[in-house]
Amino acid sequence: MTQIKGAKITMDEHRLLLAKVQSQQFQAAFERCWNLNREFDLAPEYILGMPALMCAALSIEIGLKSLLIESGTRPKKEHNLRLLLNALPPAIKAAIVDEVKAKYPDFQSQIANAEKAFVTWRYFYESEEHIEVNILFVGALGAADQKQLNLKWEEFSK
């Protein structure tokens, strides 16, 4: 058993909590890279698109795997966001898809384009084929994932 702020939790629960926190931190990093003015940036007039995309995609991957673990499914070593999303319990998957679909009615084509974002875009400079992704869709998917994780920072301050 591990003790955190007066609550006894198992090591597996501790790892799950850490994964949720890490997922939320990568989503926050996406938002900062994409939205904020950065005082110490070498080129502050440019959005940090590639780091934003990497952070959002990793946030989604870790978040979806956390949701799978929480629902009793051990996730495969997989980077494909569509496969991870499809492995979720139907109610959780529907909540995520419905939220993102409200902004992106072409959800299926968007997820097909973004399903391997983390792997594809890490090595984009090695690709000999044309690749593209809608970073705003990836960010919206990450935000919907975070809502399902339902991690509240107030829980840590008690």
C-alpha atoms as a printed R data frame, in Angstrom:
    type eleno elety resid chain resno       x      y       z
1   ATOM     1    CA   MET     A     1   0.000  0.000   0.000
2   ATOM     2    CA   THR     A     2   1.106  3.538  -0.743
3   ATOM     3    CA   GLN     A     3   0.022  6.469   1.396
4   ATOM     4    CA   ILE     A     4  -0.958  9.716  -0.379
5   ATOM     5    CA   LYS     A     5  -2.513 12.595   1.565
6   ATOM     6    CA   GLY     A     6  -4.079 10.334   4.152
7   ATOM     7    CA   ALA     A     7  -5.545  7.825   1.678
8   ATOM     8    CA   LYS     A     8  -4.192  4.309   1.339
9   ATOM     9    CA   ILE     A     9  -3.925  3.193  -2.268
10  ATOM    10    CA   THR     A    10  -2.243  0.272  -3.989
11  ATOM    11    CA   MET     A    11   0.818  0.694  -6.187
12  ATOM    12    CA   ASP     A    12  -1.331  0.034  -9.265
13  ATOM    13    CA   GLU     A    13  -3.697  2.805  -8.172
14  ATOM    14    CA   HIS     A    14  -0.691  5.044  -7.589
15  ATOM    15    CA   ARG     A    15   0.637  4.374 -11.100
16  ATOM    16    CA   LEU     A    16  -2.808  5.037 -12.565
17  ATOM    17    CA   LEU     A    17  -3.013  8.350 -10.733
18  ATOM    18    CA   LEU     A    18   0.458  9.309 -11.967
19  ATOM    19    CA   ALA     A    19  -0.526  8.419 -15.540
20  ATOM    20    CA   LYS     A    20  -3.632 10.607 -15.278
21  ATOM    21    CA   VAL     A    21  -1.553 13.492 -13.930
22  ATOM    22    CA   GLN     A    22   0.997 13.047 -16.708
23  ATOM    23    CA   SER     A    23  -1.757 12.997 -19.328
24  ATOM    24    CA   GLN     A    24  -3.170 16.233 -17.929
25  ATOM    25    CA   GLN     A    25   0.285 17.836 -17.874
26  ATOM    26    CA   PHE     A    26   0.893 17.007 -21.539
27  ATOM    27    CA   GLN     A    27  -2.524 18.475 -22.436
28  ATOM    28    CA   ALA     A    28  -1.592 21.645 -20.531
29  ATOM    29    CA   ALA     A    29   1.738 21.732 -22.395
30  ATOM    30    CA   PHE     A    30  -0.166 21.470 -25.696
31  ATOM    31    CA   GLU     A    31  -2.329 24.421 -24.695
32  ATOM    32    CA   ARG     A    32   0.677 26.492 -23.660
33  ATOM    33    CA   CYS     A    33   2.620 25.726 -26.834
34  ATOM    34    CA   TRP     A    34  -0.361 26.494 -29.029
35  ATOM    35    CA   ASN     A    35  -1.958 29.480 -27.299
36  ATOM    36    CA   LEU     A    36   0.340 31.547 -25.130
37  ATOM    37    CA   ASN     A    37   2.815 34.272 -25.884
38  ATOM    38    CA   ARG     A    38   6.188 33.093 -24.707
39  ATOM    39    CA   GLU     A    39   8.599 35.687 -23.346
40  ATOM    40    CA   PHE     A    40  11.774 33.637 -23.759
41  ATOM    41    CA   ASP     A    41  10.966 31.931 -27.040
42  ATOM    42    CA   LEU     A    42  13.539 32.300 -29.816
43  ATOM    43    CA   ALA     A    43  10.745 33.105 -32.262
44  ATOM    44    CA   PRO     A    44   7.789 34.301 -30.156
45  ATOM    45    CA   GLU     A    45   5.747 35.290 -33.200
46  ATOM    46    CA   TYR     A    46   5.437 31.626 -34.182
47  ATOM    47    CA   ILE     A    47   3.162 29.098 -32.580
48  ATOM    48    CA   LEU     A    48   5.053 26.047 -31.336
49  ATOM    49    CA   GLY     A    49   3.080 23.678 -33.537
50  ATOM    50    CA   MET     A    50   5.241 20.572 -33.494
51  ATOM    51    CA   PRO     A    51   5.776 20.512 -29.707
52  ATOM    52    CA   ALA     A    52   2.064 21.265 -29.270
53  ATOM    53    CA   LEU     A    53   1.095 18.325 -31.480
54  ATOM    54    CA   MET     A    54   3.513 15.936 -29.743
55  ATOM    55    CA   CYS     A    55   2.199 16.934 -26.317
56  ATOM    56    CA   ALA     A    56  -1.463 16.615 -27.348
57  ATOM    57    CA   ALA     A    57  -0.969 13.216 -28.985
58  ATOM    58    CA   LEU     A    58   0.967 11.860 -26.001
59  ATOM    59    CA   SER     A    59  -1.641 13.263 -23.614
60  ATOM    60    CA   ILE     A    60  -4.380 11.425 -25.503
61  ATOM    61    CA   GLU     A    61  -2.449  8.160 -25.624
62  ATOM    62    CA   ILE     A    62  -1.684  8.171 -21.897
63  ATOM    63    CA   GLY     A    63  -5.209  9.339 -21.076
64  ATOM    64    CA   LEU     A    64  -6.916  6.642 -23.145
65  ATOM    65    CA   LYS     A    65  -4.672  3.981 -21.611
66  ATOM    66    CA   SER     A    66  -5.536  5.309 -18.141
67  ATOM    67    CA   LEU     A    67  -9.246  5.072 -18.934
68  ATOM    68    CA   LEU     A    68  -8.762  1.504 -20.156
69  ATOM    69    CA   ILE     A    69  -6.925  0.523 -16.965
70  ATOM    70    CA   GLU     A    70  -9.577  2.217 -14.839
71  ATOM    71    CA   SER     A    71 -12.283  0.221 -16.624
72  ATOM    72    CA   GLY     A    72 -10.449 -3.056 -15.993
73  ATOM    73    CA   THR     A    73  -8.771 -3.523 -19.382
74  ATOM    74    CA   ARG     A    74  -5.028 -3.823 -19.679
75  ATOM    75    CA   PRO     A    75  -4.070 -1.717 -22.717
76  ATOM    76    CA   LYS     A    76  -1.813 -3.126 -25.383
77  ATOM    77    CA   LYS     A    77   1.490 -1.441 -26.151
78  ATOM    78    CA   GLU     A    78  -0.152  0.648 -28.813
79  ATOM    79    CA   HIS     A    79   0.242  4.191 -30.135
80  ATOM    80    CA   ASN     A    80  -2.774  4.160 -32.477
81  ATOM    81    CA   LEU     A    81  -5.326  6.562 -31.008
82  ATOM    82    CA   ARG     A    82  -8.251  5.084 -32.948
83  ATOM    83    CA   LEU     A    83  -7.514  1.544 -31.694
84  ATOM    84    CA   LEU     A    84  -7.178  2.781 -28.114
85  ATOM    85    CA   LEU     A    85 -10.412  4.782 -28.406
86  ATOM    86    CA   ASN     A    86 -12.258  1.772 -29.862
87  ATOM    87    CA   ALA     A    87 -11.084 -0.405 -26.956
88  ATOM    88    CA   LEU     A    88 -12.826  1.837 -24.396
89  ATOM    89    CA   PRO     A    89 -16.142  0.865 -22.825
90  ATOM    90    CA   PRO     A    90 -18.952  2.104 -25.127
91  ATOM    91    CA   ALA     A    91 -20.227  4.836 -22.772
92  ATOM    92    CA   ILE     A    92 -16.785  6.405 -22.306
93  ATOM    93    CA   LYS     A    93 -16.001  6.190 -26.008
94  ATOM    94    CA   ALA     A    94 -19.368  7.749 -26.885
95  ATOM    95    CA   ALA     A    95 -18.840 10.648 -24.462
96  ATOM    96    CA   ILE     A    96 -15.453 11.457 -26.020
97  ATOM    97    CA   VAL     A    97 -16.612 11.021 -29.624
98  ATOM    98    CA   ASP     A    98 -19.825 13.012 -29.110
99  ATOM    99    CA   GLU     A    99 -17.971 15.944 -27.573
100 ATOM   100    CA   VAL     A   100 -15.392 16.098 -30.358
101 ATOM   101    CA   LYS     A   101 -17.992 15.431 -33.072
102 ATOM   102    CA   ALA     A   102 -19.862 18.576 -31.981
103 ATOM   103    CA   LYS     A   103 -16.877 20.592 -33.264
104 ATOM   104    CA   TYR     A   104 -15.705 18.160 -35.942
105 ATOM   105    CA   PRO     A   105 -18.662 16.387 -37.612
106 ATOM   106    CA   ASP     A   106 -16.158 14.594 -39.865
107 ATOM   107    CA   PHE     A   107 -14.815 12.792 -36.783
108 ATOM   108    CA   GLN     A   108 -14.074  9.526 -38.598
109 ATOM   109    CA   SER     A   109 -11.890 11.128 -41.261
110 ATOM   110    CA   GLN     A   110 -10.188 13.333 -38.656
111 ATOM   111    CA   ILE     A   111  -9.356 10.390 -36.364
112 ATOM   112    CA   ALA     A   112  -8.138  8.372 -39.351
113 ATOM   113    CA   ASN     A   113  -5.785 11.230 -40.148
114 ATOM   114    CA   ALA     A   114  -4.648 11.676 -36.528
115 ATOM   115    CA   GLU     A   115  -4.578  8.081 -35.273
116 ATOM   116    CA   LYS     A   116  -0.792  7.747 -35.532
117 ATOM   117    CA   ALA     A   117   0.067 11.395 -34.833
118 ATOM   118    CA   PHE     A   118   2.593 10.707 -32.086
119 ATOM   119    CA   VAL     A   119   4.626  8.225 -34.126
120 ATOM   120    CA   THR     A   120   4.238  9.872 -37.529
121 ATOM   121    CA   TRP     A   121   5.033 13.405 -36.470
122 ATOM   122    CA   ARG     A   122   7.969 12.513 -34.218
123 ATOM   123    CA   TYR     A   123   9.822 11.523 -37.357
124 ATOM   124    CA   PHE     A   124   8.082 13.775 -39.909
125 ATOM   125    CA   TYR     A   125  11.429 14.831 -41.372
126 ATOM   126    CA   GLU     A   126  12.109 11.218 -42.395
127 ATOM   127    CA   SER     A   127   8.803 10.836 -44.241
128 ATOM   128    CA   GLU     A   128   8.897 10.760 -48.006
129 ATOM   129    CA   GLU     A   129   5.133 10.973 -48.332
130 ATOM   130    CA   HIS     A   130   2.835 13.919 -47.715
131 ATOM   131    CA   ILE     A   131   1.505 13.934 -44.146
132 ATOM   132    CA   GLU     A   132  -0.947 16.287 -42.524
133 ATOM   133    CA   VAL     A   133  -3.003 16.461 -39.364
134 ATOM   134    CA   ASN     A   134  -5.547 18.867 -37.911
135 ATOM   135    CA   ILE     A   135  -3.853 19.946 -34.692
136 ATOM   136    CA   LEU     A   136  -7.057 21.581 -33.457
137 ATOM   137    CA   PHE     A   137  -8.864 18.237 -33.776
138 ATOM   138    CA   VAL     A   138  -6.067 16.532 -31.828
139 ATOM   139    CA   GLY     A   139  -6.327 19.226 -29.144
140 ATOM   140    CA   ALA     A   140 -10.111 18.812 -28.951
141 ATOM   141    CA   LEU     A   141  -9.726 15.034 -28.623
142 ATOM   142    CA   GLY     A   142  -7.237 15.612 -25.807
143 ATOM   143    CA   ALA     A   143  -9.626 17.970 -24.019
144 ATOM   144    CA   ALA     A   144 -12.493 15.458 -24.293
145 ATOM   145    CA   ASP     A   145 -10.193 12.730 -22.969
146 ATOM   146    CA   GLN     A   146  -9.294 14.931 -19.991
147 ATOM   147    CA   LYS     A   147 -12.966 15.400 -19.110
148 ATOM   148    CA   GLN     A   148 -13.369 11.631 -18.901
149 ATOM   149    CA   LEU     A   149 -10.268 11.312 -16.719
150 ATOM   150    CA   ASN     A   150 -11.975 13.745 -14.342
151 ATOM   151    CA   LEU     A   151  -8.800 14.576 -12.436
152 ATOM   152    CA   LYS     A   152  -9.302 17.447 -10.011
153 ATOM   153    CA   TRP     A   153  -6.281 19.236  -8.606
154 ATOM   154    CA   GLU     A   154  -8.226 20.119  -5.436
155 ATOM   155    CA   GLU     A   155  -7.905 16.454  -4.454
156 ATOM   156    CA   PHE     A   156  -4.165 16.931  -3.993
157 ATOM   157    CA   SER     A   157  -4.365 20.037  -1.835
158 ATOM   158    CA   LYS     A   158  -6.334 18.536   1.054
